[in-house]
Amino acid sequence: MKRREPRSPRAPMLADAIREAILRGTYPSGTKLRQEELARTFATSVIPLREALHTLASEGLVEMLPNRGARVRPVSSRELREMSEVRSALAAIGLKHAAPRMTPRVLARARAISKRMDRARDPRTRVNLYADFHAAILAPAERPYLVEAIRGIILSGLRYMPVWVAAWKETGLLTPPPGFEHVLNALERKDHADALYVCRDFLINANRIPIVTSALSARMPTVFGERENVDAGGLMSYGPNVPDLFRRAADFADRILHGATPADIPVEQPIKFDLVINVTTAKALGLAVPDKLLALTDEVIE
């Protein structure tokens, strides 16, 4: 049996130092991290440095490229948007569970964190307090897996901190963006959401089962943009008919193959939309679907 080499005690410290440099923008997005240069910078050998880079790769800060070494993982506006949408969807479900059990003590703790976040000038501090705020406000939900999932999404966004810092400087704002006072005031007034609209997105589709399951357990109706989510237990969906879009794409391809210039073909909007309702989910939620609505439905799932 091959004996596993012991982990270098320097690796965690090196990971901390490189992580800090990436988050502060010393190593911008896409920068190649040459091990020899890093070894000179941090006065270390290559072995603990390699371990540190693999640790940062597991956190999503670094990419290990085959036969090309490591680089700072490039930022993606799409990924950041997806992270925000999934966090919002999960937070809405968590609040549905937490709101009926909300206490003045929980609100006071969340308000204190929100005020600290408003005063924070350091973006990294704001991100950590942002995660703490969600953990505090969702604590009454007693859904530790959901809370940890939200915390993980928020903290994984730390790698975007150099982008936020640059944007912050470009705006010339002297004060940070507003916090969650309006959310806390709504909870204090017991002004709660009655339903959840879930945006169309890759990450949301990949997590549709936990989203639908949590929404059902919170007895919250859900509206999606794709019928697959209704198959998974969502209440209803309304959006473009995807097979029709593919058929129309085939027509575009046929026209191009027969000599049409792509630039001359006008952009087309979807023309066929489907309304799908899951009546089994409606019954589980105690909702009666009006006959007039059922008559307009393209598909009813029973």
MOCORFEN-V325660 format. One record per run of one state. SS is the DSSP state (H for helix, E for strand, C for the rest). FROM is the first residue (numbers start at 0). TO is the last residue. If there is no record, write none. Layout:
# MOCORFEN-V325660
SS/FROM/TO
SS/FROM/TO
This chain:
# MOCORFEN-V325660
C/0/9
H/10/22
C/23/30
E/31/32
C/33/33
H/34/40
C/41/44
H/45/57
C/58/60
E/61/64
C/65/67
E/68/71
C/72/75
H/76/98
C/99/102
H/103/118
C/119/121
H/122/136
C/137/137
H/138/140
C/141/142
H/143/170
C/171/179
H/180/187
C/188/193
E/194/196
C/197/200
H/201/205
C/206/206
H/207/216
C/217/219
E/220/223
C/224/225
H/226/230
C/231/234
E/235/239
C/240/240
H/241/256
C/257/260
H/261/263
C/264/271
E/272/277
H/278/283
C/284/289
H/290/295
C/296/297
E/298/300
C/301/301
